[in-house]
């Protein structure tokens, strides 16, 4: 069962859509300059993770994002969409206000959240514009996944470079495993990773399990390949990018 933290109650509870079978997500925040702050990207990433988990539970998802300021809507909207594409974030539709009824809102204090059944908030990010020049854009995604979304995140150049190396290492491993006969996924790791995502998006625990799986010498390469390829539907890290190259 998918559980998500609600700032109103201070607890994580089961996500039960108001409309059966359909989950509505709202992301607050506007872009007023060509520089997109990491805090906004983190909120968008949280919405993307909620979407991915909800779809795994066979829910239809409608995601809406607060529309940019009218005076700069075209440029700001383009900045957002380019960032979403770089970070494998599913694009949302722009709207002036939260929809009703609304299931999940990702919004900071003072930002519009409508009458969402679940309101949650992404932790602050420092620096506001992390230095990821020359790195894989998904290094930023991985670095954020390694920190719980409600906790502060300090994304230094060293942190992002380490995430970039991890991505390259994993992709090389996946490309190698792909040459082995397919084997069933390991139930233990599957349970750990899916359970972590269901538990209020506990992505740090999911990443730790992914690292353990990669290092498990008793697991056949074909099983590791199938696992990484399957779990990436949740992680969104393009882990099979180098297969066949």
HELIX and SHEET records of a PDB file:
HELIX    1   1 UNK A   38  UNK A   56  1                                  19    
HELIX    2   2 UNK A   70  UNK A   72  5                                   3    
HELIX    3   3 UNK A   73  UNK A   86  1                                  14    
HELIX    4   4 UNK A  138  UNK A  145  1                                   8    
HELIX    5   5 UNK A  157  UNK A  177  1                                  21    
HELIX    6   6 UNK A  187  UNK A  198  1                                  12    
HELIX    7   7 UNK A  203  UNK A  215  1                                  13    
HELIX    8   8 UNK A  221  UNK A  235  1                                  15    
SHEET    1   A 2 UNK A   3  UNK A   6  0                                        
SHEET    2   A 2 UNK A  11  UNK A  14 -1                                        
SHEET    1   B 5 UNK A  93  UNK A  95  0                                        
SHEET    2   B 5 UNK A  60  UNK A  66  1                                        
SHEET    3   B 5 UNK A  22  UNK A  27  1                                        
SHEET    4   B 5 UNK A 104  UNK A 106  1                                        
SHEET    5   B 5 UNK A 118  UNK A 120  1                                        
SHEET    1   C 2 UNK A 125  UNK A 126  0                                        
SHEET    2   C 2 UNK A 153  UNK A 154  1                                        
END                                                                             
